[in-house]
Amino acid sequence: MRTYIAFISLLCLVLSCKEKPSTTVTETNDTPILNGKIIDLSHDFSNETIYWVTAEEFELDVVANGPTDAGFYYSANNFSGAEHGGTHIDAPIHFAENHQSVNEIPLEKLIGNAIKVDVSENALKDRDYLISVEDLKNWERLQHMQIPDGSIVLLETGYSKFYPDKLAYLGTDQRGPEAVKLLHFPGLSPDAAQWLVDERNINAIGLDTPSIDYGQSTEFKSHVILLGKNIPAFENLTNLDQLPYKDFTVIALPMKIKDGSGGPLRIVAIINESSNP
């Protein structure tokens, strides 16, 4: 009997020890990163998704959609499309040889504190607007701080409101190599890209247009500068108008394509409850 009682006591002790980590894990996982309003910065993928004018567009092939012979409902699809289309990521290897592919980008580059630079007032007046060093410095003056080290920098041009109207968003609704010269939308100037690399220390950058370089770019210098320093770019974002200028977190997780130069991206922002525009 004493052996049985000792066994029961030991079992109760083990069970009580197992319960405590469960409570501790719950408390640990309730981190401040999820305390706030979540804003989806991603466009849907569909037959309306905007791709580069020379890239393969998104296609959804319905494999099954309905009741089965066994009596349960079943839905499944195949999909295809280029890496660079819709809300997506440009991995460094996209414009920098032997640099990080999508699966090699450290998560620390894709998750973290973020800021927003709003240039929409000027960009909506000029389809070829180049976001300048002065725009970035103006953010710093207004916020009374430098762009913090390790920031994810989001650039709001206001162009996401035109999506998915290709003519309004891209500047053309034509496709193919000849359509490239017809592209007109804002982007980051190479001077500003170089300034961010030389004078600041950012983890990633994104904007609400099809490319970090403006539509009329032929040398894609901003891509080369940023990706050459392993700074990934997020393109075709949306809902940036719902973000404050600072004090929010971004989680940007792309499809993990081995050796991929880019890929579809689900990106969200979490606004701290105390944040002010």
C-alpha positions in Angstrom: 0.0 0.0 0.0 2.8 2.4 0.9 4.4 1.7 -2.5 1.1 2.5 -4.2 0.6 5.8 -2.3 4.2 6.8 -3.1 3.6 6.1 -6.8 0.4 8.2 -6.8 2.1 11.0 -5.0 4.9 10.9 -7.6 2.5 10.8 -10.5 0.6 13.9 -9.1 3.9 15.7 -8.7 4.9 14.9 -12.4 1.4 16.0 -13.6 1.6 19.3 -11.7 5.0 20.0 -13.1 3.7 19.4 -16.6 0.9 21.8 -16.2 3.1 24.7 -15.1 5.1 25.0 -18.4 1.8 25.2 -20.3 0.8 28.3 -18.4 4.2 29.7 -18.7 4.3 29.1 -22.5 0.9 30.9 -22.9 2.2 33.9 -21.0 5.4 34.0 -22.9 3.7 33.8 -26.3 1.4 36.7 -25.4 4.1 39.1 -26.6 3.6 42.8 -27.3 4.1 42.1 -31.1 0.5 41.0 -31.3 -1.0 43.7 -29.0 -2.6 46.1 -31.4 -4.6 46.5 -34.6 -3.6 44.2 -37.5 -3.6 45.8 -40.9 -3.3 43.6 -44.0 -0.9 45.2 -46.5 -1.4 42.5 -49.2 -3.5 42.4 -52.3 -5.4 39.2 -53.1 -4.0 36.9 -55.8 -6.6 36.4 -58.6 -7.1 36.9 -62.3 -7.0 40.7 -61.5 -3.5 40.5 -60.0 -1.1 43.0 -61.6 2.2 41.5 -62.8 5.1 43.1 -64.7 4.1 43.6 -68.3 6.5 40.9 -69.5 5.8 38.3 -66.7 3.5 35.3 -66.6 0.2 36.3 -64.9 -1.6 34.5 -62.1 -3.7 31.5 -63.1 -5.9 29.4 -60.8 -6.9 26.0 -62.2 -9.8 24.4 -60.3 -9.1 20.7 -59.7 -12.2 20.0 -57.5 -15.0 22.0 -56.1 -18.0 20.1 -54.8 -19.4 17.0 -53.1 -17.4 13.7 -53.5 -18.8 10.2 -54.1 -18.1 9.6 -50.4 -20.5 12.4 -49.4 -18.1 15.1 -48.2 -17.3 18.4 -49.8 -13.8 18.8 -51.3 -12.0 21.8 -52.9 -8.5 21.9 -54.4 -6.8 24.1 -57.0 -3.5 24.4 -58.9 -2.0 27.8 -59.4 0.8 29.3 -61.5 2.4 32.7 -62.1 5.7 34.6 -62.0 7.6 35.1 -58.8 7.3 38.9 -59.2 3.6 39.9 -59.3 0.9 41.1 -56.9 2.2 41.7 -53.4 5.6 40.1 -53.5 9.2 40.2 -52.3 12.3 40.9 -54.3 15.1 38.8 -52.8 18.6 40.2 -53.0 19.6 37.7 -55.7 17.0 39.3 -58.0 19.6 42.0 -58.8 22.7 40.9 -57.0 24.7 37.9 -58.0 25.5 35.3 -55.3 23.3 37.2 -52.8 20.5 35.8 -50.7 17.6 34.0 -52.3 14.1 34.0 -50.8 14.7 31.1 -48.6 18.0 32.5 -47.3 16.7 35.9 -46.1 17.0 36.0 -42.3 13.6 36.3 -40.6 15.0 39.2 -38.6 15.0 41.2 -41.9 11.3 40.4 -42.4 9.9 40.9 -39.0 10.4 44.1 -36.9 9.7 47.7 -36.1 8.7 49.8 -39.1 8.2 53.4 -40.2 6.1 55.0 -43.0 7.2 57.8 -45.2 4.2 59.4 -46.9 5.0 61.1 -50.2 1.5 60.7 -51.7 0.7 64.4 -52.0 3.6 64.9 -54.5 3.5 61.4 -56.1 -0.2 61.7 -57.0 0.6 64.9 -58.9 3.5 63.3 -60.8 3.4 59.7 -62.1 7.2 59.8 -62.5 7.8 61.1 -59.0 11.2 60.0 -57.5 11.2 59.7 -53.7 14.2 61.8 -52.7 16.7 62.1 -49.9 14.8 65.2 -48.9 11.6 63.2 -48.4 13.4 60.9 -46.0 15.1 63.7 -44.2 11.7 65.5 -43.9 10.3 62.4 -42.2 13.1 62.7 -39.7 12.5 66.4 -39.1 8.8 65.9 -38.5 9.3 62.9 -36.2 12.3 64.5 -34.4 14.4 61.4 -34.9 16.6 59.5 -37.3 15.2 56.5 -39.1 15.9 53.9 -36.4 18.5 51.1 -37.0 17.0 47.9 -38.2 13.8 49.6 -39.4 11.5 48.3 -42.2 10.8 51.4 -44.3 7.5 51.6 -46.1 6.9 54.3 -48.7 3.4 55.5 -49.3 2.8 57.0 -52.8 -1.0 56.6 -52.8 -1.0 54.5 -55.9 -2.6 51.4 -54.3 -6.0 53.1 -54.6 -5.7 52.5 -58.4 -5.1 48.7 -58.1 -6.1 46.6 -60.0 -6.8 49.1 -62.8 -3.7 48.5 -64.9 -3.9 51.7 -66.9 -4.2 53.8 -63.7 -1.7 51.8 -61.7 1.0 51.0 -64.2 0.4 53.8 -66.7 -0.5 51.3 -69.4 -2.8 48.3 -69.9 -0.6 46.9 -72.7 1.6 43.8 -72.2 4.8 42.6 -73.7 8.3 44.0 -74.2 7.0 47.1 -76.0 4.8 48.0 -73.0 7.9 48.5 -70.7 8.6 52.0 -72.1 5.0 52.9 -71.4 5.2 52.3 -67.6 4.7 55.4 -65.5 4.6 55.2 -61.7 6.6 56.6 -58.7 9.6 54.9 -57.2 12.6 55.5 -55.0 15.4 57.6 -56.5 18.9 56.0 -56.7 20.3 58.8 -54.6 17.8 58.1 -51.8 18.6 54.4 -52.0 22.3 55.1 -51.7 21.6 57.5 -48.8 19.7 54.7 -47.0 22.6 52.3 -47.5 25.4 54.8 -46.6 23.8 56.9 -43.9 21.2 54.7 -42.3 20.9 51.0 -41.3 17.6 49.5 -42.5 16.5 45.9 -42.7 14.0 46.1 -45.6 12.0 48.5 -47.7 8.6 48.4 -49.4 6.1 50.5 -51.3 2.7 50.6 -52.9 3.8 50.5 -56.6 5.0 47.7 -58.9 8.7 48.4 -58.4 11.1 50.1 -56.0 12.5 51.8 -59.2 10.1 54.2 -60.9 8.3 53.1 -64.1 10.6 54.8 -66.5 13.8 53.3 -65.1 15.9 51.3 -67.5 18.9 50.6 -65.2 17.0 49.7 -62.0 19.7 51.4 -59.9 17.7 51.5 -56.7 17.2 47.7 -56.9 20.9 47.2 -57.5 21.9 49.5 -54.6 19.5 48.0 -52.0 19.5 44.4 -53.0 23.3 44.5 -53.3 23.4 45.2 -49.6 21.0 42.3 -48.9 18.1 44.7 -48.2 14.9 43.0 -49.6 12.1 45.0 -51.2 8.4 44.5 -50.8 6.3 45.7 -53.8 2.6 46.2 -54.6 1.6 46.9 -51.0 -1.7 48.3 -50.0 -3.5 50.0 -47.1 -0.4 52.1 -46.2 -2.8 55.0 -45.6 -4.0 53.1 -42.5 -0.6 53.1 -40.9 0.9 55.7 -38.5 4.3 57.2 -39.3 6.1 55.1 -36.7 5.6 52.7 -33.8 4.2 49.8 -35.6 5.5 46.3 -36.4 5.7 44.6 -39.8 5.6 40.8 -40.4 6.4 40.0 -44.0 6.5 36.3 -44.8 7.0 35.2 -48.4 6.5 31.8 -49.9 9.8 30.1 -49.1 11.0 29.2 -52.6 14.4 27.6 -52.6 16.8 29.6 -54.8 13.9 31.9 -55.6 14.5 35.5 -56.7 11.2 36.6 -55.3 7.8 35.2 -54.4 4.2 36.0 -53.2 4.2 37.8 -49.9 1.7 38.0 -47.1 2.6 41.1 -45.2 0.8 42.6 -42.2 1.3 45.6 -39.9 0.5 45.6 -36.2 -0.2 49.1 -34.9 0.6 49.7 -31.3 -2.5 51.0 -29.5 -0.6 54.1 -28.3 0.7 55.0 -31.8 -0.3 58.4 -33.3 -0.3 59.4 -36.9 
